Amino acid sequence: MDNFVEMRFSAKLRNVVFARAAAAAFLLEHNLRLSVVNEIKTIVSEAVTNAIVHGYFENEKETVYMCLELAGERLTIKVVDTGAGIEDIEKAREPLYSTRDFEERAGLGFTIMDIFSDELTVLSAPGEGTTIIAVKNIELEAV
């Protein structure tokens, strides 16, 4: 493990902004293209939002766990909730699918994470929560 950060925070939607900023700050010392930083922030945003909205149904008393690990030029983003879990992962990964279709949700979270990641793993079981592991290969230059 070259460098990592672990954190946990309340399952409040306003903490999505915090998680995005933490991911950007973690990579600040590297001269990354803005587009790459924005892709990483988007992956984090979608993963954390899914945990809060679909895992916990916006129960602010719950906790989201996030870990960022940089090993060489491989960034691993891990977001974990211990909430509802996913009954059918393949179905949940389909574009436009949402467990909250009564709200204005696009159902594109996993699709967006998949597009911006080099690898995306979703581990889940009903009643046991969900772990999202996204890997992004990046070219690093020390500043």
Secondary structure, 3 states (H helix, E strand, C coil): CCEEEEEEEECCCCHHHHHHHHHHHHCCCECCCHHHHHHHHHHHHHHHHHHHHHHCCCCCCCEEEEEEEEECCEEEEEEEECCCCCCCHHHHCCCCCCCCCCCCCCCCHHHHHHHHCCEEEEEEECCCEEEEEEEEECCCCEC
